[in-house]
Amino acid sequence: MLIKKFEVDKVKYGLKNTNTKIYACLVQVDASDSIASVIKEIADNSWISKLGIVDQVAYDARMQATIQHIMNDCMIFNNSKPTGQYDYSVVGEYIVSKEGRQTLISQFGHRFVPLAELWKEKEIGNPGFDYHSESTTQIIIFGEAKYNATNNPYTTAINQVEKFITKKKDSKELSDLQKFVSKNAVTNFLQSNKGFSIAFSIKSDNPLAILDNAILSNKIVQITKYDEFYIIGVVINDK
């Protein structure tokens, strides 16, 4: 459920020294519904069928190696009793990643890109960006998701994006991403036109204040050298 969406007034937030378009969004989700959506997506391999035969074989092998790990985590979560004792940090990250990308699609009209967990080679964990999309301006958006059961990890998410930019993780993912985005988006990337996103869980009685704090963070140094930046706060209802 959408709570608030807006383009950031950079003068109001003291960000007037950048040309980056900055957007903020606050959404609220039910954890069980979101996990059901994750399970549905990982069971749907229709995106693979749209690729060439060699890519179909390669991505199917990668996805099958990962699916069981994700399914196991999700099933443990769904079968756990609502005592508040279950640490769903792994599942929480799936939720935030999925909802971050879904918000880009549903609220900002971005093009769908499969969740990174499904097409990257590593079976457990993700060594790069968590989610991606193509914006309406044909810019590839690289997203990082962070979950924490007790606080609001927007600083951790920002720091990770900054670190990944330094390590050129976005460039390393381009050979895969070119299969899911438009040719114009690839051309824009090669001309250093790209964007980033953070999605983070919010645990607060005043989630809008937390979203404001994320916008005001002084950590977004490299991010604001590029075209677009999306800040997405995710309030996760308890199971």
TORKOL-4160 file (C-alpha; in steps of 0.2 Angstrom, whole numbers, padded with zeros to 4 digits, m for minus):
239
<pt num="1" X="0000" Y="0000" Z="0000"/>
<pt num="2" X="0007" Y="0017" Z="m0005"/>
<pt num="3" X="0008" Y="0029" Z="0009"/>
<pt num="4" X="0017" Y="0044" Z="0001"/>
<pt num="5" X="0027" Y="0047" Z="m0015"/>
<pt num="6" X="0035" Y="0063" Z="m0021"/>
<pt num="7" X="0050" Y="0071" Z="m0031"/>
<pt num="8" X="0062" Y="0078" Z="m0018"/>
<pt num="9" X="0063" Y="0097" Z="m0017"/>
<pt num="10" X="0082" Y="0098" Z="m0017"/>
<pt num="11" X="0082" Y="0116" Z="m0011"/>
<pt num="12" X="0071" Y="0112" Z="0004"/>
<pt num="13" X="0083" Y="0097" Z="0008"/>
<pt num="14" X="0099" Y="0106" Z="0005"/>
<pt num="15" X="0103" Y="0096" Z="m0011"/>
<pt num="16" X="0104" Y="0110" Z="m0023"/>
<pt num="17" X="0122" Y="0106" Z="m0029"/>
<pt num="18" X="0116" Y="0091" Z="m0039"/>
<pt num="19" X="0107" Y="0088" Z="m0055"/>
<pt num="20" X="0101" Y="0071" Z="m0050"/>
<pt num="21" X="0082" Y="0069" Z="m0050"/>
<pt num="22" X="0078" Y="0062" Z="m0032"/>
<pt num="23" X="0062" Y="0053" Z="m0028"/>
<pt num="24" X="0056" Y="0046" Z="m0012"/>
<pt num="25" X="0042" Y="0034" Z="m0008"/>
<pt num="26" X="0035" Y="0026" Z="0008"/>
<pt num="27" X="0025" Y="0009" Z="0006"/>
<pt num="28" X="0017" Y="m0003" Z="0019"/>
<pt num="29" X="0016" Y="m0021" Z="0016"/>
<pt num="30" X="0010" Y="m0037" Z="0024"/>
<pt num="31" X="0025" Y="m0049" Z="0027"/>
<pt num="32" X="0015" Y="m0065" Z="0022"/>
<pt num="33" X="0008" Y="m0057" Z="0007"/>
<pt num="34" X="0024" Y="m0051" Z="0001"/>
<pt num="35" X="0033" Y="m0068" Z="0004"/>
<pt num="36" X="0019" Y="m0076" Z="m0006"/>
<pt num="37" X="0023" Y="m0064" Z="m0020"/>
<pt num="38" X="0041" Y="m0069" Z="m0019"/>
<pt num="39" X="0037" Y="m0087" Z="m0020"/>
<pt num="40" X="0026" Y="m0084" Z="m0035"/>
<pt num="41" X="0039" Y="m0075" Z="m0044"/>
<pt num="42" X="0053" Y="m0088" Z="m0041"/>
<pt num="43" X="0041" Y="m0101" Z="m0048"/>
<pt num="44" X="0038" Y="m0092" Z="m0064"/>
<pt num="45" X="0052" Y="m0094" Z="m0076"/>
<pt num="46" X="0042" Y="m0086" Z="m0091"/>
<pt num="47" X="0056" Y="m0072" Z="m0092"/>
<pt num="48" X="0068" Y="m0086" Z="m0096"/>
<pt num="49" X="0058" Y="m0092" Z="m0111"/>
<pt num="50" X="0060" Y="m0075" Z="m0119"/>
<pt num="51" X="0079" Y="m0077" Z="m0121"/>
<pt num="52" X="0090" Y="m0086" Z="m0134"/>
<pt num="53" X="0092" Y="m0104" Z="m0131"/>
<pt num="54" X="0110" Y="m0103" Z="m0124"/>
<pt num="55" X="0104" Y="m0090" Z="m0111"/>
<pt num="56" X="0089" Y="m0101" Z="m0107"/>
<pt num="57" X="0100" Y="m0115" Z="m0103"/>
<pt num="58" X="0112" Y="m0104" Z="m0093"/>
<pt num="59" X="0099" Y="m0095" Z="m0083"/>
<pt num="60" X="0089" Y="m0110" Z="m0079"/>
<pt num="61" X="0104" Y="m0118" Z="m0071"/>
<pt num="62" X="0108" Y="m0103" Z="m0061"/>
<pt num="63" X="0090" Y="m0101" Z="m0055"/>
<pt num="64" X="0087" Y="m0119" Z="m0051"/>
<pt num="65" X="0103" Y="m0118" Z="m0040"/>
<pt num="66" X="0096" Y="m0104" Z="m0030"/>
<pt num="67" X="0077" Y="m0107" Z="m0029"/>
<pt num="68" X="0078" Y="m0121" Z="m0016"/>
<pt num="69" X="0087" Y="m0110" Z="m0004"/>
<pt num="70" X="0074" Y="m0096" Z="m0006"/>
<pt num="71" X="0060" Y="m0108" Z="m0005"/>
<pt num="72" X="0066" Y="m0115" Z="0011"/>
<pt num="73" X="0069" Y="m0098" Z="0019"/>
<pt num="74" X="0051" Y="m0093" Z="0014"/>
<pt num="75" X="0043" Y="m0109" Z="0020"/>
<pt num="76" X="0051" Y="m0108" Z="0037"/>
<pt num="77" X="0044" Y="m0090" Z="0039"/>
<pt num="78" X="0027" Y="m0095" Z="0033"/>
<pt num="79" X="0026" Y="m0110" Z="0045"/>
<pt num="80" X="0033" Y="m0100" Z="0060"/>
<pt num="81" X="0022" Y="m0096" Z="0075"/>
<pt num="82" X="0019" Y="m0077" Z="0077"/>
<pt num="83" X="0028" Y="m0076" Z="0093"/>
<pt num="84" X="0040" Y="m0062" Z="0088"/>
<pt num="85" X="0054" Y="m0074" Z="0092"/>
<pt num="86" X="0058" Y="m0079" Z="0074"/>
<pt num="87" X="0072" Y="m0069" Z="0066"/>
<pt num="88" X="0067" Y="m0067" Z="0048"/>
<pt num="89" X="0082" Y="m0056" Z="0043"/>
<pt num="90" X="0085" Y="m0066" Z="0027"/>
<pt num="91" X="0067" Y="m0067" Z="0022"/>
<pt num="92" X="0066" Y="m0048" Z="0027"/>
<pt num="93" X="0079" Y="m0044" Z="0014"/>
<pt num="94" X="0069" Y="m0053" Z="0001"/>
<pt num="95" X="0054" Y="m0043" Z="0006"/>
<pt num="96" X="0062" Y="m0027" Z="0005"/>
<pt num="97" X="0071" Y="m0031" Z="m0012"/>
<pt num="98" X="0055" Y="m0037" Z="m0020"/>
<pt num="99" X="0045" Y="m0022" Z="m0013"/>
<pt num="100" X="0059" Y="m0010" Z="m0018"/>
<pt num="101" X="0058" Y="m0016" Z="m0036"/>
<pt num="102" X="0039" Y="m0017" Z="m0036"/>
<pt num="103" X="0038" Y="0001" Z="m0031"/>
<pt num="104" X="0049" Y="0007" Z="m0045"/>
<pt num="105" X="0037" Y="m0003" Z="m0057"/>
<pt num="106" X="0020" Y="0001" Z="m0050"/>
<pt num="107" X="0023" Y="0019" Z="m0044"/>
<pt num="108" X="0036" Y="0026" Z="m0056"/>
<pt num="109" X="0032" Y="0016" Z="m0072"/>
<pt num="110" X="0048" Y="0007" Z="m0073"/>
<pt num="111" X="0052" Y="m0009" Z="m0084"/>
<pt num="112" X="0053" Y="m0026" Z="m0075"/>
<pt num="113" X="0069" Y="m0034" Z="m0073"/>
<pt num="114" X="0070" Y="m0051" Z="m0064"/>
<pt num="115" X="0076" Y="m0051" Z="m0046"/>
<pt num="116" X="0095" Y="m0052" Z="m0046"/>
<pt num="117" X="0095" Y="m0068" Z="m0034"/>
<pt num="118" X="0087" Y="m0077" Z="m0049"/>
<pt num="119" X="0100" Y="m0074" Z="m0063"/>
<pt num="120" X="0116" Y="m0072" Z="m0053"/>
<pt num="121" X="0128" Y="m0086" Z="m0052"/>
<pt num="122" X="0130" Y="m0087" Z="m0033"/>
<pt num="123" X="0118" Y="m0099" Z="m0025"/>
<pt num="124" X="0117" Y="m0091" Z="m0008"/>
<pt num="125" X="0118" Y="m0072" Z="m0005"/>
<pt num="126" X="0121" Y="m0059" Z="m0018"/>
<pt num="127" X="0138" Y="m0051" Z="m0021"/>
<pt num="128" X="0131" Y="m0036" Z="m0030"/>
<pt num="129" X="0115" Y="m0025" Z="m0032"/>
<pt num="130" X="0099" Y="m0033" Z="m0026"/>
<pt num="131" X="0086" Y="m0027" Z="m0038"/>
<pt num="132" X="0086" Y="m0017" Z="m0055"/>
<pt num="133" X="0074" Y="m0009" Z="m0066"/>
<pt num="134" X="0074" Y="0003" Z="m0082"/>
<pt num="135" X="0066" Y="0020" Z="m0079"/>
<pt num="136" X="0054" Y="0029" Z="m0090"/>
<pt num="137" X="0069" Y="0039" Z="m0096"/>
<pt num="138" X="0078" Y="0023" Z="m0102"/>
<pt num="139" X="0090" Y="0023" Z="m0087"/>
<pt num="140" X="0096" Y="0007" Z="m0079"/>
<pt num="141" X="0092" Y="0008" Z="m0060"/>
<pt num="142" X="0103" Y="m0002" Z="m0048"/>
<pt num="143" X="0095" Y="m0005" Z="m0031"/>
<pt num="144" X="0101" Y="m0011" Z="m0014"/>
<pt num="145" X="0089" Y="m0018" Z="m0001"/>
<pt num="146" X="0092" Y="m0018" Z="0018"/>
<pt num="147" X="0082" Y="m0025" Z="0032"/>
<pt num="148" X="0084" Y="m0024" Z="0051"/>
<pt num="149" X="0071" Y="m0030" Z="0064"/>
<pt num="150" X="0075" Y="m0015" Z="0076"/>
<pt num="151" X="0081" Y="0000" Z="0067"/>
<pt num="152" X="0080" Y="0009" Z="0050"/>
<pt num="153" X="0095" Y="0004" Z="0039"/>
<pt num="154" X="0095" Y="0017" Z="0026"/>
<pt num="155" X="0113" Y="0022" Z="0030"/>
<pt num="156" X="0119" Y="0004" Z="0028"/>
<pt num="157" X="0110" Y="0004" Z="0011"/>
<pt num="158" X="0118" Y="0020" Z="0005"/>
<pt num="159" X="0135" Y="0015" Z="0011"/>
<pt num="160" X="0133" Y="m0001" Z="0001"/>
<pt num="161" X="0128" Y="0008" Z="m0015"/>
<pt num="162" X="0143" Y="0020" Z="m0013"/>
<pt num="163" X="0154" Y="0005" Z="m0011"/>
<pt num="164" X="0147" Y="m0004" Z="m0026"/>
<pt num="165" X="0149" Y="0011" Z="m0037"/>
<pt num="166" X="0168" Y="0012" Z="m0032"/>
<pt num="167" X="0170" Y="m0007" Z="m0035"/>
<pt num="168" X="0161" Y="m0005" Z="m0052"/>
<pt num="169" X="0148" Y="m0018" Z="m0048"/>
<pt num="170" X="0136" Y="m0010" Z="m0059"/>
<pt num="171" X="0148" Y="m0012" Z="m0074"/>
<pt num="172" X="0151" Y="m0030" Z="m0069"/>
<pt num="173" X="0132" Y="m0033" Z="m0071"/>
<pt num="174" X="0129" Y="m0025" Z="m0088"/>
<pt num="175" X="0133" Y="m0041" Z="m0098"/>
<pt num="176" X="0118" Y="m0049" Z="m0089"/>
<pt num="177" X="0107" Y="m0034" Z="m0088"/>
<pt num="178" X="0108" Y="m0030" Z="m0107"/>
<pt num="179" X="0097" Y="m0045" Z="m0109"/>
<pt num="180" X="0083" Y="m0037" Z="m0099"/>
<pt num="181" X="0083" Y="m0019" Z="m0103"/>
<pt num="182" X="0082" Y="m0009" Z="m0119"/>
<pt num="183" X="0096" Y="m0005" Z="m0131"/>
<pt num="184" X="0094" Y="0013" Z="m0127"/>
<pt num="185" X="0097" Y="0010" Z="m0108"/>
<pt num="186" X="0113" Y="0001" Z="m0112"/>
<pt num="187" X="0119" Y="0015" Z="m0123"/>
<pt num="188" X="0115" Y="0027" Z="m0109"/>
<pt num="189" X="0124" Y="0017" Z="m0097"/>
<pt num="190" X="0140" Y="0017" Z="m0108"/>
<pt num="191" X="0138" Y="0036" Z="m0108"/>
<pt num="192" X="0138" Y="0036" Z="m0089"/>
<pt num="193" X="0119" Y="0039" Z="m0088"/>
<pt num="194" X="0112" Y="0028" Z="m0074"/>
<pt num="195" X="0103" Y="0029" Z="m0058"/>
<pt num="196" X="0102" Y="0020" Z="m0041"/>
<pt num="197" X="0090" Y="0016" Z="m0028"/>
<pt num="198" X="0089" Y="0011" Z="m0010"/>
<pt num="199" X="0075" Y="0001" Z="m0001"/>
<pt num="200" X="0075" Y="m0001" Z="0017"/>
<pt num="201" X="0064" Y="m0008" Z="0031"/>
<pt num="202" X="0057" Y="0005" Z="0043"/>
<pt num="203" X="0053" Y="0002" Z="0061"/>
<pt num="204" X="0046" Y="0018" Z="0068"/>
<pt num="205" X="0030" Y="0026" Z="0075"/>
<pt num="206" X="0034" Y="0040" Z="0063"/>
<pt num="207" X="0040" Y="0032" Z="0046"/>
<pt num="208" X="0039" Y="0049" Z="0036"/>
<pt num="209" X="0052" Y="0056" Z="0048"/>
<pt num="210" X="0063" Y="0041" Z="0044"/>
<pt num="211" X="0061" Y="0044" Z="0026"/>
<pt num="212" X="0066" Y="0062" Z="0028"/>
<pt num="213" X="0081" Y="0057" Z="0037"/>
<pt num="214" X="0086" Y="0046" Z="0023"/>
<pt num="215" X="0084" Y="0060" Z="0011"/>
<pt num="216" X="0095" Y="0071" Z="0022"/>
<pt num="217" X="0109" Y="0059" Z="0023"/>
<pt num="218" X="0126" Y="0066" Z="0019"/>
<pt num="219" X="0132" Y="0049" Z="0013"/>
<pt num="220" X="0125" Y="0051" Z="m0005"/>
<pt num="221" X="0141" Y="0057" Z="m0012"/>
<pt num="222" X="0144" Y="0047" Z="m0028"/>
<pt num="223" X="0125" Y="0043" Z="m0030"/>
<pt num="224" X="0122" Y="0061" Z="m0034"/>
<pt num="225" X="0134" Y="0062" Z="m0048"/>
<pt num="226" X="0122" Y="0052" Z="m0059"/>
<pt num="227" X="0104" Y="0054" Z="m0066"/>
<pt num="228" X="0091" Y="0047" Z="m0054"/>
<pt num="229" X="0090" Y="0041" Z="m0036"/>
<pt num="230" X="0075" Y="0033" Z="m0028"/>
<pt num="231" X="0073" Y="0031" Z="m0009"/>
<pt num="232" X="0060" Y="0019" Z="m0004"/>
<pt num="233" X="0055" Y="0015" Z="0014"/>
<pt num="234" X="0046" Y="m0001" Z="0017"/>
<pt num="235" X="0035" Y="m0003" Z="0033"/>
<pt num="236" X="0033" Y="m0022" Z="0035"/>
<pt num="237" X="0018" Y="m0027" Z="0045"/>
<pt num="238" X="0021" Y="m0041" Z="0058"/>
<pt num="239" X="0015" Y="m0058" Z="0053"/>
